[in-house]
Amino acid sequence: MEGRQELFVFGTDWNNKPLSELTARIVVAHHDRFRLELPALRGAAREVYACHCHRDFARLAPLPGLLFRLEDELGRHMRREEKTIFPVITALERAAEGREPMAANRCTKSLISATLSEHDDILDLLAEARQMTGNYEPPPNAGEQYRLLLQRFESLDRDLNLHIGMENDSIFSRALSLAHQWQEAHYRV
């Protein structure tokens, strides 16, 4: 993904940005990349397997399947975020700012909890990929395609970890705090 604009730059205080801006950036900077890169990586893994399976069968044989599982899990996860959790967070932010007369969604906590669990599943798949590939280190006899595949996979791994960290540590923690504050202010007896 050479030349891709990096939207989450170091030195930016993302904790002070509006949640709606952060969720929009997550979609553009991460989700859109994953939708393009995962199918391409699966294809590249199949090509590398066809060329190198006789030399590195143990590492390469399960890689296309793992990429398929990651693509499937991540695809469902991103659709759920974009269609459900991100709109709830945006509405919650607007309600907290008094811009939208909407009650805070009482299921915000359960939605976020389910999303955090999905993040754990995705991180487990990435840990499996790192173990399977020897932390993306190519064997000495690896050809250029093999090396490039591992570099791309490692880049995707870093990007996914950044994405998940941004959601877990900034977006979701702030959304839970907003939901709690809104409910305290509007449901006092």
Secondary structure, 3 states (H helix, E strand, C coil): CCCCCCCCCCCCCHHHCCHHHHHHHHHHHHHHHHHHHHHHHHHHHHHHHHHHHHHHHHHHCCHHHHHHHHHHHHHHHHHHHHHHHHHHHHHHHHHHCCCCCCCCCCCHHHHHHHHHHHHHHHHHHHHHHHHHHCCCCCCCCCCHHHHHHHHHHHHHHHHHHHHHHHHHHHHHHHHHHHHHHHHHHHCCC
